[in-house]
Amino acid sequence: MADTPELMRAVAIEKNGKPKVLKYVDMKTPVPNAEEVLVKIHATSVNPIDRLYRSGRFIIRKPMPHVLGADLAGEIIEVGDDVKGWNIGDRVTATFETLGRERDGSYAEYATVPVEELVKLPDDLDYQTAMSGGASFMSAWVALMTNGKLKKSDVVVIDSADSSIGIAAVQIARGKGSTVIAISKEEYAGQLRELGANIVLDERGSDLVRQVKVATDEQGATLALHLDEKDNLQTLIDMLDDKGRVVLGNALKTTEVKLNGIDLYLRNISLLGSYDAVKAKDHDSILADFAKGKYQPAIHAVMPLSQAREAHEQVEKGETFGKVILVPDSILNATAKPEGWIPIE
């Protein structure tokens, strides 16, 4: 580790709680084992799963202090002794189930990544755009494509469509050719239509079930993606046609929900979970589609890593549309123009 500092800056927690538990600290730079690489992180992002781990709603499976962060984009600066096919300088991204849960995550200047979790970045895709297609996008993909079996013929209702997962879901469904009904805050209607929503309903509007029925000529939707932390599953079920399916794409605040069992039975409604890792080939395909412009980066703000607490606060208040990207302060400082800088002609 001759060119790698012994210490790095990171955002860590020593206990669960509100955003104030996030601390900007010095930590030992991790050392890759024989089958890992060390990545210098150029960008990470704030995802719903980070907040679940921080708050204690999901269990972190390693001792504190713990570094959050479920996705990263950066460059390889060290390779383990048994690593084949990856080299120093390779531009990579990663988002996988244990990152930020069973091992320290990406809210740091450096992270070790198992080689089987690495995905190469397309040459013309920058680090921050890659994070627009990070963990939230992968969650939406698993919910709609892997578990929801999304088809072109589907009429998809997406609640909390202005969330990071919802924005991704709108684009994925649009890319598949499905009809998209987005439910969101009214102020984001225009942006969601630009990203592919056919119809946007105000989440504060009256009788959303009736509005969906009218929009579908009384047929109802065929697929509903549940992203709200509240228990509104029965409402989404009421929006569906017979044999419709609901996919849970985010964790509820409660462990118990109230559903009409007879309704599920008689109408052949399917209720599906979606907590899973994206397949490597799908991850490659998604990044390629970002590079080609099929998917658009939806980035609310780029903030220094040291401001992770403020970033979490903004997201929790619902003050963002799109991903909040976190960039290590050292990377931002290196790219900043000095005061009085004059370009050379």
ZAVODO-950666 format. One line per field, with one value per residue (C-alpha): residue in one letter; x, y, z. Coordinates in steps of 0.05 Angstrom, whole numbers, plus 5000, padded with zeros to 4 digits. Each point is the difference from the previous one (the first is absolute). Example, Ala and Ser with C-alpha at 12.3 -4.5 7.8 and 13.67 -1.06 7.14 Angstrom:
residues 2
residu	(a,s)
u	(5246,5027)
v	(4910,5069)
w	(5156,4987)
This chain:
residues 345
residu	(m,a,d,t,p,e,l,m,r,a,v,a,i,e,k,n,g,k,p,k,v,l,k,y,v,d,m,k,t,p,v,p,n,a,e,e,v,l,v,k,i,h,a,t,s,v,n,p,i,d,r,l,y,r,s,g,r,f,i,i,r,k,p,m,p,h,v,l,g,a,d,l,a,g,e,i,i,e,v,g,d,d,v,k,g,w,n,i,g,d,r,v,t,a,t,f,e,t,l,g,r,e,r,d,g,s,y,a,e,y,a,t,v,p,v,e,e,l,v,k,l,p,d,d,l,d,y,q,t,a,m,s,g,g,a,s,f,m,s,a,w,v,a,l,m,t,n,g,k,l,k,k,s,d,v,v,v,i,d,s,a,d,s,s,i,g,i,a,a,v,q,i,a,r,g,k,g,s,t,v,i,a,i,s,k,e,e,y,a,g,q,l,r,e,l,g,a,n,i,v,l,d,e,r,g,s,d,l,v,r,q,v,k,v,a,t,d,e,q,g,a,t,l,a,l,h,l,d,e,k,d,n,l,q,t,l,i,d,m,l,d,d,k,g,r,v,v,l,g,n,a,l,k,t,t,e,v,k,l,n,g,i,d,l,y,l,r,n,i,s,l,l,g,s,y,d,a,v,k,a,k,d,h,d,s,i,l,a,d,f,a,k,g,k,y,q,p,a,i,h,a,v,m,p,l,s,q,a,r,e,a,h,e,q,v,e,k,g,e,t,f,g,k,v,i,l,v,p,d,s,i,l,n,a,t,a,k,p,e,g,w,i,p,i,e)
u	(5000,5058,4955,4940,4993,4998,4939,4940,4941,4933,4929,4987,4948,5013,4926,4934,4956,4982,5048,5038,5034,5039,5072,5055,5062,5069,5003,5052,5001,4976,5048,4973,5006,5024,4934,4983,5020,5007,4958,5013,4929,4980,4926,4948,4927,4946,4952,4939,5038,5053,4947,4971,5067,5015,4934,5004,4939,5047,5055,5073,5038,5067,5027,4997,5028,4969,5006,4934,4994,4970,5031,5064,5036,5074,5067,5039,5066,5020,4986,5003,5051,4948,4963,4996,4971,5000,5056,5021,4967,4937,4937,4947,4935,4968,4936,4988,4962,5056,5029,4981,4970,5048,5061,5016,4967,5016,4994,5076,5059,5017,4965,5018,4956,4999,5016,4935,4962,5038,4968,5040,4978,4989,5054,4952,4962,5023,5002,4941,4954,5018,4974,4935,4995,5024,4965,4932,4998,5020,4945,4949,5027,4994,4930,4973,5040,5027,4942,4943,5012,4983,4971,4989,4925,5000,4966,5044,4981,5061,4987,5052,5023,5040,5046,5067,4973,4936,5037,5040,4938,4966,5059,5005,4925,5003,5060,4961,4943,4950,4947,5022,4954,5043,4974,5041,5002,4966,5062,5039,4948,5036,5067,4967,4966,5067,5029,4944,4938,4936,4956,5020,4950,5008,5011,4958,4942,4933,4980,5064,4969,4944,5050,5040,4936,4980,5069,4997,4929,4976,5048,5050,5076,5034,5061,5009,5068,4995,5054,4966,5021,4926,4954,4960,5002,4925,4992,5049,4963,4935,5032,5015,4963,4988,5065,5039,5063,5030,5075,5028,5060,5014,4993,4938,5006,4956,5011,4924,4954,4924,4974,4934,5016,4936,5016,5069,4970,4941,5039,5063,5044,5074,5042,5075,5062,5063,5059,5054,5065,5000,5032,5068,4975,4941,5047,5044,4939,4973,5066,5005,4930,5020,5061,4955,4949,4942,4998,5011,5039,4954,5046,4973,5068,5073,5025,5067,5005,5011,4928,4968,4960,4968,4988,4962,4959,4979,4979,4961,4962,4980,5037,5034,4982,5052,5063,5044,5071,5055,5071,5061,5024,5069,4972,4960,5060,5045,4952,4985,5030,5046,4980,5021,5009,5010,4995,5060,4983)
v	(5000,5047,5051,4990,5039,4960,5040,5022,5045,4965,5010,4950,4985,4973,4991,4999,5062,5063,5033,5033,4932,5008,5021,5023,4964,4972,4925,4950,4991,4928,4949,4953,4926,4953,5001,5073,5067,5067,5054,5074,5026,5058,4999,4965,5018,5003,4941,4977,4940,5046,5033,4934,4976,5067,5003,4928,4975,4952,4964,5016,4934,5025,5036,5075,5048,4987,5035,5004,5003,4949,5021,5030,5021,5010,4973,4939,5019,4932,4928,4938,4945,4953,5052,4986,5043,5065,5052,5063,5059,4963,5041,4960,5002,4954,4992,4935,4971,5000,5069,5045,4943,4942,5041,5074,5037,5057,5063,5004,5017,4927,4933,4927,4963,4925,4989,4963,5064,5046,5029,5038,5071,5017,5047,5057,4995,5045,4980,5043,4977,4929,5014,5025,4928,4974,4962,5034,4985,4928,4994,5024,4952,4939,5021,5011,4955,4943,4989,5039,4969,5066,4994,5051,4989,5018,5062,5017,5042,5027,5033,5048,5009,5061,4958,4976,4929,5028,5044,4940,4957,5051,4998,4924,4991,5053,4965,4935,5034,4992,5052,5038,5032,5037,5023,5056,5070,5047,5044,4943,4983,5034,4967,4931,5010,5019,4935,4959,4999,4999,5025,5034,5001,5046,4957,5049,4995,4969,4928,4978,4932,5031,5043,4938,4964,5059,5004,4926,4999,4965,4942,5018,4993,4933,5014,5046,5018,5016,5049,5039,4986,5003,4940,5017,4930,4991,5065,4976,4933,5038,5033,4934,4958,4927,4959,5063,5000,5046,5003,5027,5041,5033,4982,5019,5034,4946,4925,4988,5020,4997,4967,4973,4926,4982,5054,4971,4930,5015,5047,4958,5058,4986,5035,4998,5021,5026,5000,4970,5017,5019,4951,5021,4996,5045,5050,5002,5011,5056,5038,4991,5030,5059,5011,4997,5048,4951,5016,5071,5018,5031,5035,5048,5023,4982,5010,4989,4936,5042,5025,4931,5018,5059,4956,4949,5056,5027,4932,4984,5066,4983,5060,4965,4976,4952,4973,5037,4983,5001,5013,4995,5070,4983,4986,5065,5040,4969,5021,5070,5059,5043,5071,5046,4942,5023,4950,4993,5021)
w	(5000,4984,4965,5044,5065,5065,5021,4960,5012,5007,5027,5056,5053,5070,5015,4964,4997,4963,4950,5057,5015,4934,5017,4953,5027,4986,4990,4978,4925,4987,4970,4946,5010,4946,4962,5009,4970,5034,4967,5006,5004,4954,5015,5043,5016,5053,4993,5040,5025,5031,5041,5022,5026,5032,5037,5025,4962,4963,5039,4984,5003,5024,5061,5006,4978,4933,4932,4961,4925,4952,4934,4973,4937,4996,4977,5021,5034,5028,4982,5044,4985,4969,4959,4926,4945,5039,5000,5036,4966,4979,5009,5037,5038,5050,5039,5037,5059,5052,4984,5057,5040,5013,4980,5002,4943,4953,5042,4999,4957,4989,5003,4987,4951,4984,4927,4986,5018,4953,4938,4948,4984,4927,4975,4987,5066,5056,5073,5023,4945,5018,5070,4971,4978,5068,5056,4992,4926,5013,5052,4950,4948,5046,5021,4930,4955,5042,5047,4969,4931,4967,4929,4945,5007,5074,5029,5060,5060,5037,5067,5030,4928,5020,5045,4974,4988,4970,4950,4979,4994,4955,4952,5001,4986,4946,4969,4999,4963,5057,5018,5062,5052,5050,5068,5030,5028,4950,4993,4967,4947,4943,5015,5005,4933,4969,5027,4969,5044,4957,5057,5066,5057,5060,5062,5040,4952,5018,4983,4964,4988,4960,4961,4980,4979,4956,4970,4981,4972,5064,4990,5053,4999,4991,5044,5060,5031,5074,5023,5055,5072,5020,4995,4938,4970,5000,4962,4947,4996,4989,4940,4966,4949,5017,5000,5013,5041,5053,5011,5066,4979,5067,5073,5039,5067,5030,4999,4996,4944,4991,4937,4976,4994,4964,4949,4988,4993,4955,4954,4996,5022,5009,5055,4988,5038,4965,5047,4956,4964,4926,4952,4972,4928,5017,5035,4937,4956,5044,4999,4925,4993,5043,4954,4939,5029,5007,5074,5025,5063,5051,5049,5052,5027,5004,5071,5034,5041,5062,4992,5002,5061,4964,4940,5042,5032,4932,4975,5063,4994,4929,4973,4943,4930,4975,5032,5049,4979,5051,4976,5045,5019,4974,4931,4999,5024,4947,4944,5028,4964,5044,5015,4944,4951,4928,4943,4954,4929)
